[in-house]
């Protein structure tokens, strides 16, 4: 029997759902992993895919590839616990990997890959067109407060008196579409803003939007990431 319960994380009011029994078993073939997937799982996946996570076609199905730099370790470990408890990935904690960044600087990061599911194929089809990640036209159906919280934790940062979400890989039309959804669905004031790189833009939340944003997402944000809400 699956028993959802609220956990007190790091003595803060962080909402996560814990399960006493994994939904999926590690050695089950992808073709037999047919779901259903609950809303919390889909929300975390969608939020991470609006960031730098990607969906990979692998073997008989699809898997989610998620990575964060070492400075975001608490969030990544929350992410790992969230999926491993539900049987979506190995319970072995992710290990350090390294890559060469700009100017030859070595950057360390953690990577998590879910198991492969045929029942996640629709997400890959929704987010990719001709191999390029896009903003799905029906993203408003999946942009829950939990999804938004994960998007901010993955790609958000303090910017001036407000907050920005890095959306550099999306077109200006896609960014304007996301801003429109955030305004219509949650009454959040946002606008595209140049990232400083030609043809690359971010989403900017001005100071007067942060109080409403914080009320919406803070229950889902790990303590070490709450600074991104600029003290709200």
MILOKOL-50358 format. One record per residue: residue number from 1; x, y, z of N, C-alpha, C, O in turn; residue in one letter. Coordinates in nm, 2 decimals, decimal comma, padded with zeros to 4 digits. Layout:
NUM_X_Y_Z_X_Y_Z_X_Y_Z_X_Y_Z_a
...
//
This chain:
1_00,08_-00,12_00,00_00,00_00,00_00,00_00,09_00,12_00,00_00,19_00,13_00,07_x
2_00,05_00,22_-00,08_00,13_00,34_-00,09_00,07_00,44_00,00_-00,05_00,47_00,00_x
3_00,15_00,50_00,09_00,10_00,59_00,19_00,17_00,72_00,18_00,29_00,74_00,22_x
4_00,10_00,83_00,12_00,16_00,96_00,12_00,17_01,02_00,25_00,07_01,01_00,33_x
5_00,27_01,09_00,28_00,28_01,17_00,41_00,37_01,29_00,39_00,45_01,30_00,31_x
6_00,34_01,39_00,48_00,42_01,51_00,48_00,54_01,49_00,57_00,53_01,44_00,68_x
7_00,66_01,54_00,52_00,78_01,53_00,59_00,83_01,67_00,63_00,82_01,76_00,55_x
8_00,89_01,68_00,75_00,95_01,80_00,79_01,10_01,80_00,75_01,17_01,72_00,81_x
9_01,14_01,87_00,65_01,27_01,87_00,59_01,36_01,97_00,65_01,33_02,09_00,63_x
10_01,47_01,93_00,71_01,56_02,03_00,77_01,49_02,13_00,86_01,53_02,24_00,87_x
11_01,39_02,08_00,93_01,32_02,16_01,03_01,25_02,28_00,97_01,23_02,38_01,04_x
12_01,22_02,27_00,84_01,16_02,38_00,77_01,02_02,32_00,71_01,01_02,20_00,71_x
13_00,93_02,41_00,68_00,81_02,37_00,63_00,82_02,34_00,48_00,75_02,40_00,39_x
14_00,89_02,24_00,44_00,91_02,20_00,31_00,82_02,08_00,28_00,82_01,98_00,35_x
15_00,74_02,10_00,17_00,64_02,00_00,14_00,70_01,90_00,04_00,75_01,93_-00,07_x
16_00,71_01,77_00,09_00,75_01,66_00,00_00,66_01,54_00,03_00,62_01,53_00,14_x
17_00,64_01,46_-00,07_00,56_01,34_-00,05_00,65_01,22_-00,04_00,74_01,20_-00,12_x
18_00,63_01,14_00,06_00,72_01,02_00,08_00,63_00,90_00,06_00,51_00,90_00,10_x
19_00,69_00,79_00,01_00,62_00,67_-00,01_00,69_00,55_00,06_00,81_00,54_00,05_x
20_00,61_00,47_00,13_00,67_00,36_00,20_00,71_00,24_00,10_00,79_00,16_00,13_x
21_00,65_00,24_-00,02_00,67_00,14_-00,12_00,70_00,20_-00,25_00,62_00,29_-00,30_x
22_00,81_00,17_-00,32_00,83_00,23_-00,46_00,72_00,19_-00,55_00,66_00,08_-00,55_x
23_00,69_00,28_-00,64_00,58_00,26_-00,74_00,64_00,16_-00,85_00,56_00,08_-00,90_x
24_00,77_00,18_-00,88_00,83_00,10_-00,99_00,95_00,02_-00,94_01,02_00,08_-00,85_x
25_00,97_-00,09_-00,99_01,09_-00,17_-00,95_01,20_-00,15_-01,05_01,18_-00,14_-01,17_x
26_01,33_-00,15_-01,00_01,44_-00,11_-01,09_01,46_-00,20_-01,21_01,49_-00,15_-01,32_x
27_01,44_-00,33_-01,20_01,47_-00,42_-01,31_01,35_-00,45_-01,40_01,35_-00,54_-01,48_x
28_01,24_-00,38_-01,38_01,12_-00,39_-01,47_01,16_-00,33_-01,60_01,21_-00,22_-01,61_x
29_01,12_-00,41_-01,71_01,15_-00,36_-01,84_01,07_-00,23_-01,87_00,96_-00,21_-01,82_x
30_01,13_-00,14_-01,95_01,06_-00,01_-01,98_00,92_-00,03_-02,03_00,83_00,05_-02,00_x
31_00,91_-00,13_-02,12_00,78_-00,15_-02,18_00,67_-00,18_-02,08_00,55_-00,17_-02,11_x
32_00,71_-00,23_-01,97_00,61_-00,27_-01,86_00,59_-00,15_-01,76_00,50_-00,16_-01,68_x
33_00,67_-00,05_-01,77_00,66_00,07_-01,69_00,56_00,16_-01,75_00,60_00,26_-01,82_x
34_00,43_00,14_-01,73_00,33_00,21_-01,81_00,26_00,31_-01,72_00,16_00,37_-01,77_x
35_00,30_00,34_-01,60_00,24_00,44_-01,52_00,13_00,37_-01,43_00,13_00,25_-01,42_x
36_00,03_00,45_-01,38_00,03_00,60_-01,41_00,13_00,68_-01,32_00,18_00,63_-01,22_x
37_00,16_00,80_-01,37_00,25_00,88_-01,29_00,17_00,99_-01,22_00,08_01,06_-01,28_x
38_00,19_01,01_-01,09_00,11_01,11_-01,02_00,15_01,25_-01,05_00,25_01,27_-01,11_x
39_00,07_01,35_-01,01_00,09_01,49_-01,05_00,22_01,54_-00,99_00,29_01,62_-01,06_x
40_00,26_01,50_-00,87_00,38_01,55_-00,82_00,50_01,51_-00,90_00,59_01,59_-00,93_x
41_00,50_01,38_-00,95_00,61_01,34_-01,03_00,62_01,41_-01,16_00,73_01,46_-01,20_x
42_00,51_01,43_-01,23_00,50_01,50_-01,35_00,54_01,65_-01,33_00,61_01,70_-01,42_x
43_00,50_01,71_-01,22_00,54_01,85_-01,20_00,69_01,87_-01,18_00,74_01,96_-01,23_x
44_00,75_01,78_-01,11_00,90_01,79_-01,09_00,97_01,77_-01,22_01,07_01,84_-01,25_x
45_00,92_01,67_-01,30_00,98_01,65_-01,43_00,97_01,78_-01,52_01,06_01,82_-01,58_x
46_00,85_01,83_-01,53_00,82_01,94_-01,61_00,90_02,06_-01,57_00,96_02,13_-01,65_x
47_00,91_02,09_-01,44_00,98_02,20_-01,39_01,13_02,19_-01,42_01,20_02,29_-01,46_x
48_01,19_02,07_-01,41_01,33_02,05_-01,44_01,36_02,06_-01,59_01,46_02,10_-01,63_x
49_01,26_02,02_-01,67_01,28_02,03_-01,82_01,27_02,17_-01,87_01,33_02,20_-01,97_x
50_01,20_02,26_-01,80_01,20_02,40_-01,84_01,34_02,46_-01,81_01,38_02,56_-01,86_x
51_01,42_02,39_-01,72_01,55_02,42_-01,69_01,65_02,34_-01,78_01,62_02,32_-01,90_x
52_01,76_02,30_-01,73_01,86_02,23_-01,81_01,85_02,08_-01,82_01,94_02,02_-01,88_x
53_01,75_02,02_-01,76_01,73_01,88_-01,78_01,69_01,84_-01,92_01,65_01,93_-01,99_x
54_01,71_01,72_-01,96_01,68_01,68_-02,09_01,61_01,54_-02,09_01,62_01,47_-01,99_x
55_01,54_01,51_-02,19_01,47_01,38_-02,21_01,55_01,30_-02,31_01,58_01,35_-02,42_x
56_01,58_01,18_-02,28_01,66_01,09_-02,37_01,58_00,97_-02,42_01,52_00,91_-02,33_x
57_01,59_00,94_-02,54_01,54_00,82_-02,59_01,64_00,71_-02,56_01,76_00,73_-02,61_x
58_01,60_00,61_-02,49_01,70_00,51_-02,45_01,64_00,37_-02,45_01,54_00,34_-02,38_x
59_01,69_00,28_-02,54_01,64_00,15_-02,54_01,49_00,14_-02,58_01,45_00,20_-02,69_x
60_01,41_00,08_-02,50_01,27_00,07_-02,53_01,19_00,19_-02,49_01,07_00,19_-02,52_x
61_01,25_00,28_-02,42_01,17_00,39_-02,37_01,24_00,52_-02,36_01,33_00,56_-02,44_x
62_01,20_00,60_-02,26_01,25_00,74_-02,24_01,30_00,76_-02,10_01,23_00,70_-02,00_x
63_01,40_00,83_-02,08_01,45_00,86_-01,94_01,48_01,01_-01,93_01,50_01,08_-02,03_x
64_01,48_01,06_-01,80_01,50_01,20_-01,78_01,65_01,21_-01,73_01,69_01,14_-01,64_x
65_01,72_01,30_-01,78_01,86_01,33_-01,74_01,87_01,46_-01,67_01,84_01,57_-01,73_x
66_01,90_01,46_-01,55_01,90_01,58_-01,46_02,04_01,60_-01,41_02,10_01,51_-01,36_x
67_02,09_01,73_-01,41_02,22_01,76_-01,35_02,22_01,89_-01,29_02,16_01,99_-01,33_x
68_02,30_01,91_-01,18_02,32_02,03_-01,11_02,46_02,04_-01,06_02,53_01,94_-01,04_x
69_02,51_02,17_-01,06_02,65_02,19_-01,01_02,65_02,16_-00,86_02,55_02,17_-00,79_x
70_02,77_02,15_-00,80_02,79_02,11_-00,66_02,73_02,21_-00,57_02,69_02,18_-00,45_x
71_02,72_02,34_-00,61_02,67_02,44_-00,52_02,52_02,42_-00,50_02,47_02,47_-00,40_x
72_02,45_02,34_-00,58_02,31_02,31_-00,56_02,29_02,17_-00,51_02,19_02,11_-00,54_x
73_02,38_02,12_-00,43_02,38_01,98_-00,39_02,25_01,95_-00,31_02,20_01,84_-00,32_x
74_02,21_02,04_-00,22_02,09_02,01_-00,13_01,97_01,98_-00,22_01,89_01,89_-00,20_x
75_01,95_02,07_-00,32_01,84_02,05_-00,41_01,85_01,92_-00,49_01,75_01,85_-00,51_x
76_01,97_01,89_-00,54_01,99_01,77_-00,61_01,96_01,65_-00,53_01,90_01,55_-00,58_x
77_02,00_01,65_-00,40_01,98_01,53_-00,32_01,83_01,52_-00,28_01,78_01,41_-00,27_x
78_01,76_01,63_-00,27_01,61_01,63_-00,26_01,55_01,56_-00,38_01,46_01,48_-00,37_x
79_01,60_01,61_-00,50_01,55_01,55_-00,63_01,57_01,40_-00,63_01,49_01,33_-00,67_x
80_01,70_01,36_-00,59_01,73_01,22_-00,60_01,64_01,14_-00,50_01,59_01,03_-00,54_x
81_01,62_01,19_-00,38_01,53_01,12_-00,28_01,39_01,11_-00,33_01,33_01,01_-00,32_x
82_01,34_01,22_-00,39_01,21_01,23_-00,44_01,18_01,11_-00,54_01,08_01,04_-00,53_x
83_01,28_01,09_-00,64_01,26_00,99_-00,74_01,30_00,85_-00,70_01,23_00,76_-00,74_x
84_01,40_00,84_-00,61_01,44_00,71_-00,57_01,34_00,64_-00,48_01,31_00,52_-00,49_x
85_01,27_00,72_-00,39_01,17_00,67_-00,31_01,05_00,61_-00,39_00,98_00,52_-00,34_x
86_01,03_00,67_-00,50_00,92_00,62_-00,59_00,95_00,52_-00,69_00,87_00,48_-00,77_x
87_01,08_00,48_-00,69_01,13_00,37_-00,78_01,16_00,42_-00,92_01,16_00,35_-01,01_x
88_01,18_00,56_-00,93_01,21_00,61_-01,06_01,36_00,62_-01,10_01,40_00,63_-01,21_x
89_01,44_00,60_-01,00_01,59_00,60_-01,02_01,65_00,51_-00,91_01,59_00,48_-00,81_x
90_01,78_00,49_-00,93_01,86_00,41_-00,84_01,86_00,48_-00,70_01,86_00,60_-00,70_x
91_01,87_00,40_-00,59_01,88_00,46_-00,46_02,02_00,49_-00,42_02,05_00,54_-00,32_x
92_02,12_00,46_-00,51_02,26_00,49_-00,49_02,28_00,64_-00,52_02,24_00,69_-00,62_x
93_02,33_00,71_-00,42_02,35_00,86_-00,43_02,44_00,89_-00,55_02,54_00,82_-00,58_x
94_02,40_01,00_-00,63_02,49_01,04_-00,74_02,63_01,08_-00,70_02,65_01,13_-00,59_x
95_02,72_01,06_-00,79_02,86_01,09_-00,77_02,90_01,21_-00,85_02,84_01,25_-00,94_x
96_03,01_01,27_-00,80_03,07_01,39_-00,87_03,11_01,35_-01,01_03,16_01,24_-01,03_x
97_03,08_01,44_-01,10_03,14_01,43_-01,24_03,21_01,57_-01,26_03,18_01,66_-01,19_x
98_03,29_01,58_-01,36_03,35_01,71_-01,39_03,35_01,73_-01,54_03,35_01,64_-01,62_x
99_03,35_01,86_-01,58_03,35_01,90_-01,72_03,44_02,02_-01,73_03,46_02,09_-01,63_x
100_03,48_02,05_-01,85_03,56_02,17_-01,87_03,47_02,28_-01,92_03,40_02,27_-02,02_x
101_03,46_02,39_-01,84_03,37_02,50_-01,87_03,44_02,61_-01,95_03,55_02,58_-02,02_x
102_03,39_02,73_-01,95_03,44_02,84_-02,03_03,58_02,87_-01,97_03,61_02,86_-01,85_x
103_03,67_02,91_-02,06_03,81_02,95_-02,02_03,88_02,84_-01,96_03,98_02,86_-01,88_x
104_03,84_02,71_-01,99_03,91_02,60_-01,94_03,89_02,57_-01,79_03,96_02,48_-01,73_x
105_03,80_02,63_-01,73_03,77_02,61_-01,59_03,70_02,48_-01,56_03,61_02,44_-01,64_x
106_03,75_02,40_-01,46_03,69_02,28_-01,43_03,56_02,30_-01,34_03,57_02,36_-01,24_x
107_03,45_02,24_-01,38_03,33_02,26_-01,31_03,28_02,12_-01,27_03,28_02,02_-01,34_x
108_03,24_02,11_-01,14_03,19_01,98_-01,09_03,04_01,98_-01,07_02,98_02,08_-01,04_x
109_02,98_01,87_-01,11_02,84_01,86_-01,10_02,80_01,71_-01,07_02,88_01,62_-01,07_x
110_02,67_01,70_-01,03_02,61_01,57_-01,01_02,51_01,55_-01,12_02,44_01,64_-01,17_x
111_02,49_01,42_-01,16_02,40_01,38_-01,26_02,30_01,27_-01,21_02,35_01,18_-01,15_x
112_02,18_01,28_-01,24_02,08_01,18_-01,21_02,01_01,14_-01,34_01,96_01,23_-01,41_x
113_02,00_01,01_-01,36_01,92_00,96_-01,47_01,81_00,87_-01,42_01,84_00,78_-01,34_x
114_01,69_00,89_-01,46_01,58_00,80_-01,42_01,59_00,67_-01,49_01,67_00,66_-01,59_x
115_01,52_00,57_-01,44_01,50_00,45_-01,52_01,43_00,48_-01,65_01,37_00,59_-01,66_x
116_01,43_00,39_-01,74_01,36_00,41_-01,87_01,21_00,37_-01,87_01,18_00,26_-01,82_x
117_01,13_00,45_-01,92_00,98_00,43_-01,92_00,93_00,45_-02,06_00,95_00,56_-02,12_x
118_00,85_00,36_-02,11_00,77_00,39_-02,23_00,66_00,49_-02,20_00,62_00,56_-02,29_x
119_00,62_00,49_-02,08_00,51_00,58_-02,04_00,55_00,73_-02,02_00,47_00,81_-01,98_x
120_00,68_00,76_-02,04_00,72_00,90_-02,04_00,75_00,95_-02,18_00,80_01,06_-02,20_x
121_00,72_00,87_-02,28_00,75_00,90_-02,42_00,68_01,03_-02,46_00,73_01,11_-02,53_x
122_00,55_01,05_-02,41_00,47_01,16_-02,44_00,54_01,29_-02,40_00,52_01,40_-02,46_x
123_00,62_01,29_-02,29_00,69_01,41_-02,24_00,80_01,45_-02,34_00,82_01,56_-02,38_x
124_00,87_01,35_-02,39_00,97_01,37_-02,49_00,91_01,43_-02,62_00,96_01,53_-02,68_x
125_00,80_01,38_-02,66_00,73_01,43_-02,78_00,68_01,57_-02,76_00,68_01,65_-02,86_x
126_00,64_01,60_-02,64_00,59_01,73_-02,61_00,70_01,84_-02,61_00,67_01,95_-02,65_x
127_00,82_01,80_-02,56_00,92_01,90_-02,54_01,02_01,91_-02,65_01,10_02,00_-02,65_x
128_01,02_01,82_-02,75_01,12_01,82_-02,85_01,06_01,82_-02,99_00,96_01,75_-03,02_x
129_01,11_01,91_-03,08_01,07_01,91_-03,22_01,20_01,91_-03,30_01,28_02,00_-03,29_x
130_01,22_01,81_-03,38_01,34_01,80_-03,47_01,46_01,80_-03,38_01,56_01,85_-03,42_x
131_01,46_01,74_-03,26_01,57_01,73_-03,18_01,60_01,85_-03,09_01,70_01,85_-03,02_x
132_01,52_01,95_-03,10_01,54_02,08_-03,03_01,44_02,10_-02,92_01,32_02,08_-02,95_x
133_01,48_02,13_-02,80_01,39_02,15_-02,69_01,30_02,28_-02,72_01,36_02,38_-02,75_x
134_01,17_02,26_-02,70_01,08_02,37_-02,72_01,00_02,39_-02,59_01,00_02,31_-02,50_x
135_00,92_02,50_-02,59_00,82_02,52_-02,48_00,69_02,47_-02,54_00,64_02,52_-02,64_x
136_00,63_02,36_-02,48_00,51_02,31_-02,53_00,40_02,41_-02,53_00,39_02,49_-02,44_x
137_00,31_02,40_-02,63_00,20_02,49_-02,63_00,10_02,47_-02,52_00,02_02,56_-02,49_x
138_00,10_02,35_-02,46_00,01_02,32_-02,35_00,08_02,32_-02,21_00,03_02,26_-02,12_x
139_00,19_02,40_-02,21_00,27_02,40_-02,08_00,18_02,46_-01,96_00,21_02,42_-01,85_x
140_00,08_02,54_-01,99_00,00_02,59_-01,88_-00,07_02,48_-01,80_-00,10_02,50_-01,69_x
141_-00,10_02,37_-01,87_-00,17_02,26_-01,80_-00,08_02,19_-01,70_-00,13_02,13_-01,60_x
142_00,06_02,21_-01,71_00,15_02,14_-01,63_00,24_02,23_-01,54_00,31_02,18_-01,46_x
143_00,22_02,36_-01,56_00,30_02,45_-01,48_00,24_02,48_-01,34_00,18_02,59_-01,32_x
144_00,25_02,38_-01,26_00,19_02,38_-01,12_00,29_02,46_-01,03_00,40_02,49_-01,07_x
145_00,25_02,50_-00,91_00,34_02,56_-00,82_00,47_02,48_-00,79_00,58_02,53_-00,78_x
146_00,45_02,34_-00,78_00,56_02,25_-00,76_00,66_02,26_-00,88_00,78_02,26_-00,87_x
147_00,60_02,26_-01,00_00,68_02,27_-01,12_00,76_02,40_-01,13_00,88_02,40_-01,16_x
148_00,69_02,51_-01,09_00,75_02,64_-01,09_00,86_02,64_-00,99_00,97_02,70_-01,02_x
149_00,84_02,58_-00,87_00,95_02,58_-00,77_01,07_02,51_-00,82_01,18_02,55_-00,79_x
150_01,05_02,40_-00,89_01,17_02,32_-00,94_01,24_02,40_-01,05_01,36_02,39_-01,06_x
151_01,16_02,47_-01,13_01,22_02,55_-01,24_01,31_02,66_-01,18_01,42_02,68_-01,22_x
152_01,26_02,72_-01,07_01,33_02,83_-01,01_01,46_02,77_-00,94_01,57_02,83_-00,94_x
153_01,45_02,66_-00,87_01,56_02,60_-00,80_01,67_02,56_-00,90_01,79_02,57_-00,87_x
154_01,63_02,51_-01,02_01,73_02,47_-01,12_01,79_02,59_-01,19_01,91_02,59_-01,22_x
155_01,71_02,69_-01,22_01,76_02,80_-01,31_01,74_02,94_-01,26_01,78_03,04_-01,33_x
156_01,69_02,96_-01,14_01,66_03,09_-01,09_01,78_03,15_-01,01_01,87_03,07_-00,97_x
157_01,79_03,28_-01,00_01,89_03,35_-00,93_01,85_03,49_-00,90_01,76_03,55_-00,96_x
158_01,91_03,55_-00,79_01,88_03,69_-00,76_01,93_03,78_-00,87_02,03_03,76_-00,92_x
159_01,84_03,87_-00,91_01,88_03,96_-01,02_01,83_04,10_-00,98_01,71_04,13_-00,98_x
160_01,92_04,20_-00,95_01,88_04,33_-00,91_01,80_04,32_-00,78_01,84_04,25_-00,69_x
161_01,68_04,38_-00,78_01,59_04,37_-00,66_01,49_04,26_-00,68_01,41_04,24_-00,59_x
162_01,50_04,18_-00,79_01,41_04,08_-00,82_01,47_03,94_-00,84_01,57_03,91_-00,76_x
163_01,42_03,87_-00,93_01,46_03,73_-00,95_01,46_03,71_-01,10_01,37_03,76_-01,17_x
164_01,56_03,63_-01,15_01,55_03,59_-01,29_01,56_03,44_-01,31_01,61_03,37_-01,22_x
165_01,50_03,39_-01,41_01,51_03,25_-01,45_01,58_03,25_-01,59_01,54_03,31_-01,68_x
166_01,69_03,17_-01,59_01,76_03,16_-01,72_01,68_03,08_-01,82_01,65_02,96_-01,79_x
167_01,66_03,14_-01,93_01,58_03,07_-02,04_01,65_03,09_-02,17_01,59_03,10_-02,28_x
168_01,78_03,10_-02,16_01,87_03,13_-02,28_01,84_03,05_-02,40_01,86_03,09_-02,52_x
169_01,80_02,92_-02,38_01,79_02,83_-02,50_01,66_02,84_-02,57_01,64_02,79_-02,68_x
170_01,56_02,92_-02,51_01,43_02,94_-02,57_01,43_03,06_-02,65_01,51_03,16_-02,63_x
171_01,34_03,07_-02,75_01,33_03,19_-02,84_01,26_03,30_-02,76_01,19_03,27_-02,66_x
172_01,27_03,42_-02,81_01,20_03,53_-02,75_01,05_03,51_-02,75_00,98_03,55_-02,66_x
173_00,99_03,45_-02,85_00,85_03,42_-02,86_00,81_03,32_-02,75_00,70_03,33_-02,69_x
174_00,89_03,22_-02,73_00,86_03,12_-02,63_00,87_03,18_-02,49_00,78_03,15_-02,40_x
175_00,96_03,27_-02,47_00,98_03,34_-02,34_00,86_03,43_-02,31_00,80_03,44_-02,20_x
176_00,81_03,50_-02,41_00,69_03,59_-02,40_00,57_03,50_-02,37_00,48_03,55_-02,29_x
177_00,56_03,39_-02,43_00,45_03,29_-02,40_00,45_03,25_-02,26_00,35_03,24_-02,20_x
178_00,57_03,21_-02,21_00,58_03,17_-02,07_00,54_03,29_-01,97_00,47_03,27_-01,87_x
179_00,59_03,41_-02,00_00,55_03,52_-01,92_00,40_03,54_-01,92_00,34_03,58_-01,82_x
180_00,34_03,53_-02,04_00,19_03,54_-02,05_00,12_03,44_-01,96_00,02_03,47_-01,89_x
181_00,17_03,31_-01,96_00,11_03,21_-01,88_00,12_03,24_-01,73_00,03_03,22_-01,65_x
182_00,24_03,28_-01,69_00,27_03,32_-01,55_00,18_03,43_-01,50_00,13_03,43_-01,39_x
183_00,15_03,52_-01,59_00,06_03,63_-01,55_-00,09_03,59_-01,55_-00,16_03,62_-01,45_x
184_-00,13_03,51_-01,65_-00,27_03,47_-01,65_-00,30_03,37_-01,55_-00,41_03,37_-01,49_x
185_-00,21_03,28_-01,52_-00,24_03,16_-01,43_-00,22_03,20_-01,29_-00,29_03,16_-01,20_x
186_-00,11_03,28_-01,26_-00,08_03,31_-01,12_-00,07_03,46_-01,09_-00,03_03,50_-00,98_x
187_-00,11_03,55_-01,18_-00,10_03,69_-01,16_00,04_03,74_-01,12_00,05_03,83_-01,04_x
188_00,14_03,68_-01,18_00,28_03,71_-01,16_00,33_03,81_-01,27_00,31_03,78_-01,39_x
189_00,38_03,92_-01,23_00,44_04,02_-01,32_00,57_03,97_-01,36_00,66_03,96_-01,28_x
190_00,59_03,95_-01,49_00,72_03,90_-01,54_00,74_03,97_-01,68_00,65_04,02_-01,74_x
191_00,87_03,97_-01,72_00,90_04,02_-01,86_01,03_03,96_-01,91_01,12_03,93_-01,83_x
192_01,04_03,95_-02,04_01,17_03,91_-02,10_01,28_04,02_-02,07_01,25_04,13_-02,06_x
193_01,40_03,97_-02,06_01,51_04,06_-02,03_01,63_04,01_-02,10_01,66_03,89_-02,09_x
194_01,71_04,09_-02,16_01,83_04,04_-02,22_01,93_03,98_-02,13_01,94_04,03_-02,01_x
195_01,99_03,87_-02,17_02,08_03,80_-02,08_02,22_03,86_-02,09_02,31_03,83_-02,02_x
196_02,24_03,95_-02,19_02,37_04,01_-02,21_02,44_03,95_-02,33_02,54_03,99_-02,37_x
197_02,38_03,84_-02,38_02,43_03,76_-02,49_02,34_03,79_-02,61_02,22_03,77_-02,59_x
198_02,38_03,82_-02,73_02,29_03,84_-02,84_02,19_03,73_-02,86_02,23_03,61_-02,86_x
199_02,07_03,76_-02,88_01,96_03,66_-02,91_01,93_03,56_-02,79_01,88_03,46_-02,82_x
200_01,98_03,60_-02,67_01,95_03,51_-02,56_01,88_03,60_-02,45_01,93_03,71_-02,42_x
201_01,77_03,55_-02,39_01,69_03,62_-02,30_01,66_03,54_-02,17_01,66_03,42_-02,18_x
202_01,62_03,61_-02,07_01,58_03,55_-01,94_01,44_03,60_-01,91_01,39_03,69_-01,97_x
203_01,38_03,54_-01,81_01,25_03,59_-01,75_01,28_03,66_-01,62_01,35_03,61_-01,53_x
204_01,24_03,78_-01,61_01,26_03,87_-01,50_01,14_03,89_-01,41_01,03_03,92_-01,47_x
205_01,15_03,86_-01,28_01,04_03,88_-01,19_01,08_04,01_-01,11_01,17_04,00_-01,03_x
206_01,01_04,12_-01,13_01,05_04,24_-01,05_01,01_04,23_-00,90_00,94_04,13_-00,86_x
207_01,06_04,32_-00,82_01,04_04,31_-00,68_00,90_04,30_-00,64_00,86_04,23_-00,55_x
208_00,81_04,37_-00,71_00,67_04,37_-00,67_00,60_04,24_-00,70_00,48_04,23_-00,67_x
209_00,67_04,15_-00,76_00,61_04,02_-00,79_00,65_03,91_-00,70_00,60_03,80_-00,69_x
210_00,76_03,94_-00,62_00,82_03,84_-00,54_00,74_03,79_-00,42_00,75_03,67_-00,38_x
211_00,66_03,87_-00,36_00,58_03,83_-00,25_00,48_03,72_-00,29_00,47_03,62_-00,22_x
212_00,41_03,75_-00,40_00,31_03,65_-00,45_00,38_03,52_-00,50_00,34_03,41_-00,48_x
213_00,50_03,54_-00,56_00,58_03,42_-00,61_00,62_03,34_-00,49_00,61_03,22_-00,49_x
214_00,67_03,40_-00,38_00,72_03,33_-00,27_00,60_03,25_-00,20_00,62_03,14_-00,16_x
215_00,49_03,31_-00,19_00,37_03,24_-00,13_00,34_03,11_-00,21_00,30_03,01_-00,16_x
216_00,36_03,12_-00,34_00,33_03,01_-00,43_00,42_02,90_-00,42_00,38_02,78_-00,42_x
217_00,55_02,93_-00,42_00,65_02,82_-00,44_00,74_02,79_-00,31_00,79_02,68_-00,31_x
218_00,74_02,88_-00,22_00,83_02,86_-00,10_00,81_02,73_-00,03_00,91_02,67_00,02_x
219_00,69_02,68_-00,01_00,67_02,55_00,06_00,74_02,43_-00,01_00,77_02,33_00,05_x
220_00,78_02,45_-00,14_00,85_02,34_-00,22_01,00_02,36_-00,24_01,06_02,28_-00,30_x
221_01,05_02,47_-00,18_01,19_02,51_-00,21_01,27_02,47_-00,09_01,24_02,50_00,03_x
222_01,38_02,40_-00,12_01,47_02,35_-00,01_01,54_02,47_00,06_01,56_02,58_-00,01_x
223_01,57_02,47_00,19_01,62_02,59_00,26_01,74_02,66_00,19_01,74_02,78_00,19_x
224_01,83_02,58_00,14_01,95_02,64_00,08_01,92_02,72_-00,05_02,01_02,79_-00,10_x
225_01,80_02,70_-00,11_01,77_02,76_-00,23_01,68_02,88_-00,21_01,64_02,95_-00,30_x
226_01,63_02,91_-00,09_01,54_03,01_-00,06_01,59_03,15_-00,08_01,52_03,25_-00,10_x
227_01,73_03,16_-00,08_01,79_03,29_-00,11_01,75_03,34_-00,25_01,75_03,47_-00,27_x
228_01,71_03,25_-00,34_01,68_03,29_-00,48_01,55_03,37_-00,48_01,52_03,45_-00,58_x
229_01,47_03,36_-00,37_01,35_03,44_-00,36_01,37_03,58_-00,31_01,28_03,66_-00,28_x
230_01,50_03,62_-00,29_01,54_03,75_-00,26_01,48_03,80_-00,12_01,43_03,91_-00,11_x
231_01,49_03,71_-00,02_01,44_03,73_00,11_01,29_03,74_00,13_01,24_03,78_00,23_x
232_01,21_03,70_00,03_01,07_03,70_00,04_01,02_03,56_00,08_00,90_03,54_00,10_x
//
